[in-house]
Structure formats: structure tokens, C-alpha cells
Amino acid sequence: MRKKIVAGNWKMNTTVSEGVALAKAVAEKAAGLNNGAGIIVAPPFTHLVSVAEALKGSKVGLSAQNCADHTKGAYTGEVAVDMLVDAGCAWTILGHSERRQYYGETDEKLVEKVRLALDGGLGVILCVGENLDEREAGRHFDVVKAQTENVLFNFSAEDMKKIVIAYEPVWAIGTGKTATAEQAEEIHAYIRKVLADHFGKKVAEDMTILYGGSCKPSNAKELFAQKDIDGGLIGGASLKADDFIGIALAF
């Protein structure tokens, strides 16, 4: 059975005190979950130590939103994997569409980040997905295939056990456009085929693939009912504990 996961990416939102209050509310509500869904929150870097303390003893895992591509040194503003582990993280999100679009993150850079994260003991939520121009040009399969191959094919089948993929239809995030459950399932199934062709069927079947395109309580049930959608990487809806846990209840 693939692991079902609902991960909340808080992005650049909340103060530390607001984040601690949100984390405590999520942890309290997650305590009543018994459907096997794994819950993860990814606050800003400044919150990690405080949120880790707030989550102690709960069912909720802690993730960073990014990590550096070096272990230490003169890299002003960067945060290394061992710092994240020391702060209490078990996961990091890598390759988010906003990191790719605004900060020029390349697949080559992501290979280094994934390697350092895995070597340092972090699980990785790797984001892939096409933008609106690529979708309208019919290149969505090619884009997602290239992103998956360029990064993950540098790693072993054993490494895949510590990686989760999040598919982000960038064209359906904050644009007013929405991906249907069928469109989402089509890409998720395709990603699984790309993995199967390289790593074999077992690795592909065991891979958790999350949907990252404006998932909310109102559409989560339909999305999660799809064969190849194993949960969500949640943005805005993760900033309200009721909405976030409402999505987890959709399983």
C-alpha cells in the first residue's frame, strides 16, 4: 500500500507565533485522524524550531520548504540540510514551481539538493509540473517526463523509498483555471509509467504521488478517489487548520 500524505506548504506566510498556533491546531485535529493519512507541515525557516517543539508527540511531521545545495560555508542566506535536521525537520520540499520560476532553480541544481537531503537524512517532496504555455502547447507530458528523468534518474531504486513526488499543474495555481480530477489522474498515471520504465513496476507502484494544484476540502474527495493520486501538497488551504485537516479527511 502506498503511503497517503497531505502536506501543507505555508510558503511565506504567518509570524512565528501565528505559525505555532496553527501547528498546535493542526496537531490537535490530526490526533483524531484514523484513516492512515500522514500529515506534514512546512513552515518558513524562521518557525522551524518553535513549530518542532509545538508538534512534539503529535502525528504531524515537519518539513522545510527548501534546502541549500552546499553543506556549509560562505553562502549567505542559505540553510543547510544538517541545520534543518537539527531544527527538527524530517522532510524538505524541493523544486517547487515558485523556486523554479522566481529563483531560477534548474534540474541540475535539484540533483545536488536531493542528494544532500537524502544523505543528510531528510525525506524529499520533489515537485514537477508544467506551466500554462506548456499545457496549451500540448507539451505537458514532455515537461513532466523531463523533470522526473533529469532529477530522479540520478538516484537508485533504494533512494526512491525516501522520495515523494508532487505534481503541480502550475497553470491551475492562482490563475482561475482548474485541473479536473481526470486531468490530474492522467498526469499522475503518466509519472508512474515513467518511473516504471526506468526503475521497474514495484518502485513505481510504491511511489507516493501528491497533487499540488489548488486542492481544498470541496474537491479533495474527488481527487483522492483517483487510482494514482495519493494525497496533496496543499498551499492556501493549509493555513487554516479546519480546511487542512478537512482535506486529510477526504481519504
Steps between C-alpha positions, in 0.01 A plus 500: 500500500631842404525753779224762495633846583356848539779759523441868572736752339453824693726690257591853622206533741446536878717641776668257739224535759229455235684198364530337842127552559420351158729202559340430838152516345603262220657259750189503717270428208737241350485304827150389404597377153489124462499457122876441470574836338841648581490871586797733434534877541766719339533839675752774415858444619460746790224286651657155487642466852186641664263295286706184561451556873126557451468174302688279749310179570247568221423316175622797293835499321712810439640604163712786373396681182847477343863424582841619385706325233811514721577354842650816658708806427477848354146477359319795655130444552508124439396226744683165494349154543669432834356828633152387398544159662631669815191724502273193497419448131438156354420628149577774252306618196722541193440634150179684578371688195556833678864410563541403135319809367620777733843376605616318189535155657606250236473122492880485531487705821223278631709187453752644745230603746328161490833324550592713801152464650501121471858472627409721795198293599213708361213365296439698180176629350608571141272725296446467125248663267433705191402866461210640298695549176633145518153357571337695215776393262429135588847459653388405851605136471841594360565759772403274788694208353815713460479639854452151644780344296748785539486482878388155615685289246821606676393298805448135587185296552592492869511882506145510362372368835589838655348714223145620437399670174259794492341584166424872469296614201652849517233624257228416756655680798367851560390539136128436537542188285453159659625154417228236501547183702538318169774736378684459830466122492626486141828669595541304824458173309751622240759585767456152642561352153819707457623362833400143409686513169824592681480354852252216449137451593548457875678834549234673290213339688655585836562868414269747673395769249324805638280750317607862546245707310256695718377203698235589760235320708241546223699313232733276702264201514467484121876541452598245762258246354722479190716187475836678478444804725634427847436832675575867464763769534276774632564874479239754611268246663781388732488837679167410663511192722136405431546515123832315513374214712177505298711411198665215690154370594416468131682164483 
